[in-house]
């Protein structure tokens, strides 16, 4: 699809570590426990999963509430508090999306639980920039079944080196590795170090 650009969510658009810090601070304050105490309890939940991709907020809330013998709705209220999602998008995100939205079709290509990912986009104020028909959220996004649902020829911006590499090998998309941490460039696809570099890159392809 011409002029279609899909974005990953966690650590591409949203600083998910900041979100985790926010909800943990709010929950520890509600429970009147230390951050270390909550981390110890959390480890029992986290260790049964393969990573943050599999983080299920409903299961987490239920797990914490049972361990502290409090109502799940009280933990849920603190977890989903709107303030936890405020200003968790990276500083370059909104200006770049504002700049692109008039000329490019913007969408999402993310991994995780769909409902939770959409809540993060909504509460962070980003969902308005993305076409619902170009929103692709899967538990495992690099499966053949998932990739077959993406529009061919689209740009895919992702902070994960190996996701960019895998998409490059497929040969049907234009992956862009967003490297916010180092000055390393990806050998197999385009690399940007800040989303403000994206407009120039996309424009250069549109002229081809």
C-alpha positions as CSV (number, residue, x, y, z in Angstrom):
1,X,0.0,0.0,0.0
2,X,1.5,3.3,-1.1
3,X,2.4,5.8,1.7
4,X,1.4,3.4,4.5
5,X,3.6,3.4,7.6
6,X,3.0,1.1,10.5
7,X,4.5,1.7,14.0
8,X,5.3,-0.7,16.9
9,X,4.0,0.6,20.2
10,X,6.2,-0.3,23.2
11,X,9.6,1.5,23.2
12,X,8.8,2.8,19.7
13,X,5.9,5.2,20.4
14,X,5.5,4.7,24.2
15,X,8.1,4.6,26.9
16,X,6.6,1.4,28.5
17,X,9.2,1.5,31.3
18,X,7.9,4.9,32.4
19,X,4.3,3.5,32.4
20,X,5.4,0.6,34.6
21,X,7.1,3.0,37.0
22,X,3.9,5.0,37.1
23,X,1.5,2.2,37.9
24,X,3.9,0.6,40.4
25,X,4.3,3.9,42.3
26,X,0.5,4.3,42.5
27,X,-0.1,0.7,43.6
28,X,2.6,0.8,46.3
29,X,1.1,4.0,47.6
30,X,-2.3,2.5,47.7
31,X,-1.1,-0.7,49.4
32,X,1.3,1.2,51.7
33,X,4.2,-1.1,50.9
34,X,7.7,-0.5,49.5
35,X,8.7,-0.8,45.9
36,X,10.9,-3.7,46.9
37,X,8.1,-5.5,48.5
38,X,5.9,-5.1,45.4
39,X,8.8,-6.2,43.2
40,X,9.2,-9.4,45.2
41,X,5.5,-10.2,44.8
42,X,5.5,-9.3,41.1
43,X,8.4,-11.7,40.5
44,X,6.0,-14.6,41.1
45,X,3.8,-13.4,38.2
46,X,6.6,-12.2,35.8
47,X,8.6,-15.4,36.1
48,X,5.8,-17.5,34.7
49,X,5.8,-15.5,31.5
50,X,8.2,-15.2,28.6
51,X,8.5,-11.4,28.8
52,X,6.6,-8.1,28.9
53,X,5.0,-8.9,25.6
54,X,2.9,-11.5,27.4
55,X,1.9,-9.1,30.2
56,X,-1.8,-9.5,30.8
57,X,-3.1,-6.7,33.0
58,X,-6.1,-8.6,34.2
59,X,-4.0,-11.5,35.3
60,X,-1.5,-9.2,36.9
61,X,-4.2,-7.3,38.8
62,X,-5.8,-10.5,40.0
63,X,-2.4,-11.9,41.1
64,X,-1.5,-8.7,43.1
65,X,-4.9,-8.4,44.7
66,X,-4.8,-12.0,45.9
67,X,-1.3,-11.7,47.3
68,X,-2.2,-8.6,49.3
69,X,-5.8,-9.7,50.0
70,X,-7.4,-6.6,48.6
71,X,-10.2,-6.1,46.1
72,X,-9.1,-6.6,42.5
73,X,-11.1,-3.5,41.5
74,X,-9.0,-1.3,43.8
75,X,-5.8,-2.6,42.1
76,X,-7.4,-2.1,38.7
77,X,-8.4,1.4,39.5
78,X,-4.8,2.3,40.4
79,X,-3.3,0.4,37.5
80,X,-5.5,2.0,34.8
81,X,-5.5,5.5,36.4
82,X,-5.3,8.0,33.5
83,X,-2.3,9.7,35.1
84,X,-0.2,6.5,34.6
85,X,-0.5,7.0,30.9
86,X,0.1,10.7,30.8
87,X,3.2,11.9,28.9
88,X,4.5,8.3,28.3
89,X,5.0,8.9,24.6
90,X,8.5,9.8,23.6
91,X,9.0,13.6,23.0
92,X,9.5,13.1,19.3
93,X,6.3,11.0,18.7
94,X,3.4,13.5,18.6
95,X,5.3,16.2,16.5
96,X,6.3,13.5,14.0
97,X,2.8,12.0,13.8
98,X,1.3,15.5,13.4
99,X,3.7,16.1,10.5
100,X,3.1,12.8,8.8
101,X,-0.7,12.3,9.1
102,X,-1.7,14.6,6.3
103,X,0.6,12.8,3.7
104,X,0.9,9.2,5.0
105,X,-1.5,6.6,6.1
106,X,-0.5,5.7,9.6
107,X,-1.1,2.4,11.4
108,X,0.0,0.0,14.1
109,X,1.9,-3.3,14.0
110,X,2.3,-4.5,17.5
111,X,2.6,-7.6,19.6
112,X,0.7,-8.3,22.8
113,X,-2.9,-8.4,24.1
114,X,-4.9,-6.3,21.7
115,X,-7.3,-4.7,24.3
116,X,-4.4,-3.6,26.5
117,X,-2.4,-2.2,23.6
118,X,-5.4,-0.2,22.4
119,X,-6.0,1.2,25.9
120,X,-2.4,2.4,26.0
121,X,-2.9,4.2,22.7
122,X,-6.2,5.7,23.8
123,X,-5.1,6.9,27.2
124,X,-1.8,8.3,25.9
125,X,-3.7,10.3,23.3
126,X,-2.1,8.7,20.3
127,X,-5.0,6.6,18.9
128,X,-6.4,9.5,16.9
129,X,-3.4,9.4,14.6
130,X,-3.9,5.9,13.4
131,X,-6.3,4.4,10.9
132,X,-8.3,1.6,12.6
133,X,-8.2,-0.4,9.3
134,X,-4.4,-0.3,9.6
135,X,-4.2,-1.5,13.2
136,X,-2.6,-4.9,13.4
137,X,-2.0,-6.3,17.0
138,X,-1.2,-9.9,17.5
139,X,0.1,-12.1,20.3
140,X,2.9,-13.1,18.0
141,X,3.4,-10.6,15.2
142,X,6.1,-12.3,13.2
143,X,4.2,-15.5,12.3
144,X,3.4,-16.1,8.7
145,X,-0.3,-15.8,9.5
146,X,0.2,-12.3,11.0
147,X,2.5,-11.0,8.3
148,X,0.0,-12.2,5.6
149,X,-2.5,-9.7,6.9
150,X,-0.2,-6.6,6.5
151,X,-0.4,-4.5,3.4
152,X,2.5,-5.3,1.1
153,X,5.1,-2.6,0.5
154,X,4.3,-0.7,3.7
155,X,7.0,0.8,6.0
156,X,7.2,-0.8,9.4
157,X,9.0,1.2,12.2
158,X,10.2,-0.9,15.1
159,X,12.7,-0.5,17.9
160,X,13.5,-4.2,17.9
161,X,16.6,-5.1,15.9
162,X,15.5,-8.6,15.3
163,X,12.0,-7.6,14.2
164,X,13.5,-5.3,11.6
165,X,15.8,-8.1,10.5
166,X,13.0,-10.6,10.2
167,X,10.8,-8.2,8.2
168,X,13.8,-7.5,5.9
169,X,14.2,-11.2,5.2
170,X,10.5,-11.5,4.2
171,X,11.1,-9.0,1.5
172,X,7.5,-7.7,1.3
173,X,7.9,-4.7,3.5
174,X,10.2,-1.7,4.1
175,X,11.4,-2.1,7.8
176,X,12.9,0.8,9.6
177,X,14.9,0.1,12.7
178,X,14.4,2.9,15.4
179,X,17.6,2.7,17.4
180,X,17.2,5.1,20.4
181,X,20.1,3.6,22.3
182,X,23.3,3.6,20.2
183,X,24.7,4.8,16.9
184,X,24.6,1.4,15.4
185,X,23.0,1.0,12.0
186,X,21.1,-2.1,10.9
187,X,23.0,-3.8,8.0
188,X,19.8,-5.1,6.4
189,X,17.4,-2.1,6.5
190,X,17.0,1.6,7.1
191,X,17.9,2.9,10.5
192,X,16.8,6.1,12.2
193,X,18.0,7.3,15.6
194,X,15.1,9.6,16.3
195,X,11.6,9.7,14.8
196,X,12.3,13.2,13.5
197,X,14.5,11.5,10.9
198,X,11.6,9.5,9.6
199,X,9.9,12.2,7.4
200,X,13.0,12.7,5.3
201,X,13.4,8.9,4.8
202,X,9.8,8.4,3.8
203,X,9.8,11.3,1.4
204,X,12.9,10.0,-0.2
205,X,11.1,6.7,-1.1
206,X,8.0,8.4,-2.3
207,X,10.0,10.2,-4.9
208,X,11.3,7.0,-6.4
